[in-house]
Amino acid sequence: MNLFNRVVPSRRQAPAPPQRPVGASASPAAVLSGPGPANLTGEWVVDPAHSRIGFSVRHAMVTTVRGCFPEYESRLYFDAHDPSRSRADITLFTSSVDTGVEQRDAHLVGRDFLDAATYPRMHFTSSAVEHTGTDFFRMSGDLTIKGISRPVVLDMTYIGHVTDPFGYERAGFDGTTTINRSDWGLTYNSRLAEGGAMVSEKVRLQLDIAAIRLAPSGG
């Protein structure tokens, strides 16, 4: 079966966001004080209903296939005063991969690629965060796919933060990096008659993150 056969696309329901914070009430969105991320110190979680952890890869050397992992768990900590103490931990469920084409998704979760039956999770754990500009950060960490851990570096851009109409305190970040999939054992490919590969070795990872602040635990 060709990875890129075209069939009827699938639709998955996005996971629900966390429940409304206790005592929160609906009100107009309000931007928090301060022009930068100075108010962000604390624990956060990615809101899957308003975020996208995705990828794109060149297909047949002439077009781009895009997909995402809509099912994941996350835990974030941001330290506005010392960004180097910030950290991120995200677990993606490989069987949730969604490119909009069911047969292609079935191939991706199979043994040729992610082998979701054997490796149901991918994992990213940060190891260092560097503040590189007013709204720019560089996050280093280890990405684990199919039991193989390799270092990656994400370029992150701070978008802004608000309190939404339901009382959630939200912060937005965009992140991107490019990896070589063969470094994680994702080596399946086929050759084109004109030369070159059907699927590029380079995969661009793209994170469009809307994070929700977690309420401090009682003590």
Disulfide bonds with the S-S distance in Angstrom:
none
